[in-house]
Amino acid sequence: MGRILPGMDLRSLRYFAAVVAEGGITQAAEALYVSQPSLSQAMRQLEESLGVPLLDRSGRRAVPTAEGLRLHALARQVLAEADAAAERVRQVAAVEVGRLVLATSSTLSVHPLTELVAELRRRHHGLEVQIQDGATPAGVLDLLRAGDAEVGVVDGPAPEAEWSTQELTPEEVVLAVMPREGAPLPDPVPRGGVAALDLGVAVPDLEAAGPVAEAVSAMGGRVRARCAHRAMLWELVRHASVAAFIGRRTAELVLPGVPLHSLEPPLWRHPVLVWRPEALSSAGSALLAVVGERGIDERAREG
């Protein structure tokens, strides 16, 4: 029990409030399901610790003194605040309220993060989810170390052993490109043919490091548009100005109707969920539960 003042704790305040509310020690003991001697002793100890009489026992019932009435007003306020705090803690633990901050490093993380967050929010309507852009995988880990985010998504391989990790569903990386005049683009597109294309890139994605970024860089291609905002890049793709690398599932969400071309050989990304186990909240645990159940469902479909 947290101490309010010397000699007082929440239990003694709750006992005293019950005595006043019930009109006496006997009635309060019955309401509290405690023995009358125990409650009487608790009241005497409270009076001794404060050095003032709180109850007038001269009549058939114990009634509050002037000091007792003042303490009763304080007790009701403190108990109400304590009960509200306890309820808030219960709601956070049950993921009825609260906030979960996630960090990611590239456009490619739209999948599977969108589906995971949507399912998490479906189960926990009162939960607020904030997604931060770490710019690079290293930036994501920095956000986690600083406590500015709780869970991150990076492209594999998984980071060093200091982290807890969970591999997510792999996603094929494709070329999103609207048809132009001239020879149609083959499907799949040989990696060597990428060098002849006008490409658009999101500036944060240029800074990302990992197998996918390295493979895309090795393919070449004429970068004709560098966009600080990914929404602008998607609009340029829709207007047939540039082609862009994007995850297939992500493209289905943000670029509906735009033709998607596989690469030859295919290019895949392997997203990894990363977190610090000692800093995982109830909301973070709820997200991991969603990830685990989706993994089971996907393995069942594959089987």
N, C-alpha and C positions, 0 to 999 in steps of 0.2 A: 504494500500500500504506500502510495506517495504521501509524504507529510505535507500538510497545509500550513500549520503552525506547530511549534513544539507541543507535543502531547496530543496532537490531532492527526488523524488520518481519515481517509474516505469512509472506512468502516464505522468509526466512532461518530462521524458526522451523519452517516446514514441512520445509525441507531438513534441518535438524538432527534433527528428529523421525524423518525417514526414515532417516538415517544410523544412529541408535540402533536403530530397529526392524529394519532390514535387516542389521545387524551389520557395517557397514563402508561406506566411501565408494564403492567399486566397485559393490557390490550396490545401494546407494541410487541411484547415477547411472543404473543400468539400470532400476530401478523408476520413477524420475522422468522418464525419457527426456531426460536432460540429459547433457552430456559430463562425464567424470570431472574434467578440469582445472577446468572452471567450478564444479563442486560443491566441489572442494578449495579453490579461491580463496574461495568464499562462506563456507566454514567458518573459514578463516584470518581473514577480515574480521570475522566474528562474534566470534571470540576476541579479536582486537585491540580491537574496540569495547568489549568487556566487561572486558578486562584480566585475564582468567583463562583457563587452558587448559581446554578443554571435552572434548577427545579425546586419548587416549593412543595415539600412533602408533608406539610402540616395538616392538610385535609385528607379525604379518602383517595384523592387522585393527585398525582404529581403534575403540577402545572408550571409552565415556564415563568421564571422571574423576568425582570426587565432586561438583565444581561442575557438571559436565555432567549428572549424574543429577538434581541439583536443578533445573537449567534444563529438563531433559526433562519433569519433572512439571509445571512451569509451562507449558511449550509445549503439552502435551496439553490442559491446561485452557483455555488461550487459544484454541487452534485449534478445540476443540469448541464454545466459545461463538461464535467467528467463523463457523463452519460453520452453526450453528443460526441465527444472525442472517441469514446469506446465504440460507438456506432460507426463513426467514420473509419476507424481502424478495421472494424469488421467488414465494412463495405469494400475497402481497399483489398483486404485479404480475399474476399469473395469475388473480386474483380467486378463489382457493381459500379464502382467509380474509380478514378485514378487516371494516370497518364503513362503511356509507354512511348519512349523515344527510340526510334530506329535510325540507323545510319547506312547509307549505301554510297556507291562510288561511280555509277554509270547508268546510262539509259537502259542498258541490258537488264538491270535489276528490276525493271518494271515487272517482269516475270521472274520468279513466282511470287514476288512480294505483294502484288496487287491481290492475288487470290487469297494469300495468307491473311492479309489485313482485313479483307472483306469478310472472311469466315470468322476471324476473331471479333470483329465488330458485330457480326450477326449474333454471336453468342453472348457478348457483353456490351449491351447498348450504351451503358454509361461511361464506357472507357474512351478516353481521348488518345488518339494515336498521332504522333508527330514524326515526320520523316525528314531527316537532315541529309544534305549532300556533302559527303566527305571528300569529294573531288577525286581522290585516289584511294586504293586499298589501304595504303599507309595512313591516309587521312582518316579513314573509317576507324582504324585501330587507335589512332590518337584521340578521337572522340570518345571511344570506349574507355581508354585509360584515364581520361580526364573526368569521367563520369557524366559527360554531356549527352551520352547516348548509352542505352543499355544493351541493345542487340544490333549487330551489323550484318550486312550481306556483302561478301567479296567474291570475286571469281577465284576458283581453285588454282593451284593447290592450297590446302588449308594452311593457315599461319602456324607459327611456332607453338610449342607445347604449353605455353603459359595460358592458352585459350582453350575453352571448351568449344567444340565445333559440331556441326551437323550438316552433312551433305544434302543438298536439295536436288530437285529434279533437273537433269541436264536440259539445255535448250539449244536448238540448232541456230547458228548465226547465218542469216541470209542477206541477200542484196534486195533492197526495196527500190524499184525503179519503174517509172511510168514509161510506156512505149513511145518511141520517137520515130521520125521518118528514117528510112534506110533499112538495113538488114535487121531483123528481129534478134533480140538477145537470146542466146541459147539457154536452155534449162536442163541440166545444171550449167553454170558458168565456170569454165576452167579458171583456175586461180591465175594463170598467166594472162587471161583476158581482162583482168581487172585494171591493168595498167592503162588500157585504152578508154577507161570511163572517167567522166567528170563526177567527182565525189563531193558530198557535203559531210561535214563532221560537226559535232558539238564540241566546243572548246574543252569542257570538263572531261569529255571522253578521250581527248588527245593526251591528257595528263595521266590517264589511267595506265597502270602497268599490269602485266599478266600475259598468259599464253595467247588469249584472244587478241589483245592489242598488238602483241608482237607479230602474230600471224597476219593481221590486217595490214600492219606497216610493211611487212615483207612483200605483200602483193602489189604495192605501189598504187597507182591511180592518181589522177590529177585532182588535187584538192582545190575546188573552185569556190567553196563556201565554208566559212568558219563561223559558226553561230554560237553566241553566248547562251542563247535560250533554245532548248531543244524543240519547243513548239514551232519556232521559225524554221528549223531544219525540216520538220515534218511538212510544213506548208510548201517549202521549196521542192520536196520530193513529189508532193501531189501535183505541183505545177510543171513537172517534168524538167525541172532545171538541173537537178543533180540526182545521183543515186546515193544510197546510204546503207551502211551495214547496221543490222538490227536483229534482235532475237525474233524468231518466227512467232512465238506466242505473244511477244510484246507488240509486234507489227500488227497482228490480228486485232489488238486492242486499240492502238493509236493510229493505224493507217489502213482502215478497212477499205477494200476495193483496189488497193495498190498491188500490182503483181509482185510476187516474191519469188526469187530465184535462189536455189541451192547452189553451193559451190562444189567444185570437183577438184580434189577430194573434199568431202563435207567438213565444215568447221563447227565445232561444238563448244559451248561454254559450260562450266561446271560450278554453279553457284554454291557457296558455303555460308551457312549461318554461323556467326561468331559471337561469343559472349564471355564475360567473366563470371564463373560460377558463384563466386562469393557475393556478387552484386545483383543477382537475379531476383526480381520482385515477383509478386503474385501474377502481375500482368505478363511479365516475361515468361513465367512458367506456363501460363495459359497459351501463349504463342507457341511454345515448344510442344505443347499437347496437340495443337492444331497441326503442326508440322509432322509429328509422329503419326497422327491418324491419317493424314493425307498420304504419307509414305506407304502405310499399310494398304490403303485403297488402291494406290497406283500399282503396287506389287501384285495385288489381287487381280487387277485388270490385265496386267501383263501375263499372269499365270493362266 
